[in-house]
Amino acid sequence: MTRGKFITFEGPEGCGKSTQAKLLYQSILNRGMQAILTREPGGLPEGEAIRTILKSPEYHLTNLAQMYLFSASRNMFVKRLVKPNLENGVHVLADRFTDSTRAYQGWGGGGDLERIDNLIAESTEGISPDLTIMIDIDPVEGLAKEVEDSSFSRLGIEYHKRVRTGYLEIAKQNPERCLVIPYKPGEIEGTHLYILEQVKDRLHL
C-alpha cells in the first residue's frame, strides 16, 4: 500500500491557513482520494482539551509550559492519528504542526531552539511533513483580521513580528519542504488553485 502524504499549513495569526487547508482537503476528496483534515493541537479529545488550556486567555502559561503541553498533545496526535492514517494510504492535512512551536515558542517566546527541536524529535517519533504550506502575512494586518480572542492573539505586535521572522527563517532552512505563499486579500480561490497545482507537482498527487 502506498503511504499517504502529510501536508501541514502554517503561518501567523490571520493568514487564512485554515481556509486554505479546508479547500485543499475538499479538492483532494473530489479527486477520489482518501484524506483527513485535522488540527494541532487537537484532533483527539485529549488534544482538544490541551488546546483549550493553551489558547484560553484565562490561563497564563509560561513559554516553557506551552512547549511541554504542545509536545504532550503532539505525541498522541502522531501516534494515534497521523501515523496510522499515513500507513493506511490516507493523506493527512493538518492545520499547524511542529513549525508553529519553533515559530511561536522559539522565535516569538525566546525558547531555546535546540531544546525545542529535541522535544519535537521525541514527540513526533520521526514523522515530518512531506510539504508545509506557509502563508505569509504582515502581523499588523493579520492581527487586525484575527477574530479569535486567544492567549496568543493578545501577546502583542513585537511578539508576532518575531513569529513571522521565525517562519520565514524556517522556510529558508527547509526549501524542499516549505512553500511560502504571500497572503493576498480577496484572492482565496486563486491562492487555493496555486496551492493545488504545487501539491500536484511536488507530491505527485
Phi, psi and omega in degrees: 000135179286132180294143175289165178261144181250113183242126180245151177244130184225164175153165179293174179304139174076014185278347180088015183295324181295320177297315180293325177297317179296319181294318179293319178304314181294322179295321178294318177297318181297337179271008174085014179259157178273137180203157170233149175245125184221183178217159184219124004288150181140208178082332179227158179305318180295319180294323178293324177295317178295322178301318180300317179295315183295323188263347183286126179296344182286343177261149182234079184278144172287163179300321179294319178298320177300315181302316183286325177292318176300318181294320179297313178297318184296322181298316177293321180301315181289311186292322189255346183236305187290303185300312181300321180291316179300318181294336179265013175081013181265130176286137181245122176249124184238130174276097185082150175199220190294330181296334177296320179293318178298317184285316186277302182282332178278286183291316182288311186268355177080017178290154180293120186294325178293318178298318179297316179297324177294318177297318179297315180300320181290318186282332184267346178053041175088358179278127178225149180298146171283330179209134175242121179261113180254122177260120186264133179215146175296131184302327178297314178294318182296315180292329177292330179275334187295125182261342182275126176271102182235171177299332182276322179293343181270001189280353174098156188294323181295321176301313184287335172294321178292323177300314179299315178302319179298314179301314182295325178290319177301315180296321179297323181279343183229062186295332181285332181267325191259134175243114181265127181235123177294139175291131179234113180304134177075008183245040183299311183291318179297320177296318179299314181297323177294316178300316181300318179294320179295320178296318178298315184289316187279324185251356178058042178271000000 
